[in-house]
Amino acid sequence: MPTKELKIGLFYGSTTCYTEMAAEKIQTQLHELSDRCQVELFDIKDTNLKKSEEYNLLIFGISTWDFGELQEDWESSWQDIKDLNLAGKTVALYGLGDQLGYA
């Protein structure tokens, strides 16, 4: 009997490419952990967050700016989150920040 593939939607916003690079590393690491693990990447600049409803496993990559401000792509999509149906979904978050410049 074939084993079921794990489809994960990873949605990120990235101004300086670091959150995108982290998304790609997560994708690679999860695939190396199990070849059943399929992580699909979505830049929220180009993808509506409604797409996240198609996945039971989600990862959101959100970086911070200045003193806790949202990255610009997330800021323009932030209000859309309240309209998402995330019931029964497992959601993980990762964030990038500048701990040296902003203590």
N, C-alpha and C positions, 0 to 999 in steps of 0.2 A: 504494500500500500504506500503510495507516495506521501511524503511529508508536506504539510502545508507551508507555503511561503509566508513570511512575515513582511507585510508591506507597511512601511513607515513613511509618513509625510514630514519632511523637515522644511520648515518655512523660516526664512531669515531676511533681515534687512541689513545692508552693508554699504556704508559710504566709502570706507577706506580699504575695503576688500578683506579685512581681517576676520570679520564674522563669516563671510563667505568661505574663506580658507578654513576656518574652524568647521564649518558645515561639511566641506569636502573631506576633512580628516575624520569626522564622525562617520560619514558615509563609508569611507574606506575601512575604518576600524570595525564597524558593525558587520560589514561584509566579510572581513577576515575572521571574525568571531564565528560566523555561521554563514555558509553559502546560501542558506534559506532566507537570509535577511536582505530585503531589498529596500534601500532608502532612496526615496525620490526627493530631489532638491527643488525648492521653489523660492525664487527671489520675490518678495512681496511687492516690490516695485512693479513687477510684471504680472503678478498673479493675485487674484482676489482671494481673500482669506476664506471665502465660502468654500473654496476647493478643499480646505482642511476637513470638511465634514465627510469626505470620501474615505478617510483613514481612521482606523481604530487606535492606532499608535501615532502620536504626534510629538514632534520636537520643534520648539520655537527658539530661534536664535535672535537675541535682542542685545544690542550694545547700548551703553549709556554715553551721554555727552555732557560736558560741563559737570554740574553738580546734580546728577541724577535725571537729566532730561532724556527723553526718548530719542532714538535715532530717527531721522526724518521720514523714512519710509514707514516705520511703525507708527510714528505720530500721525501721519495722514490716514492710516488704516485702523487706528486704535478704537475708534467709535464703532467699527464694524464687529468687534469681538462680542459685544453684548447681544448681537443678533445671531451668533453662531449656536448651533445645537451641538454641544460637546458632551452631552449625557452619555455615560458608559465608555467614554474614551480615556485612554491613559495619555497624559500630557507631561512632557519634560521641558524644562527651560534651561538654556545656557546663556550666559551673558559675558560680555567682554567690557572691560573698563580700563581706565588709566589710574591705577592705584598710586603711581608715583607722582603724577601731576595733581591729583585730587585725593588727598589723604582720607 
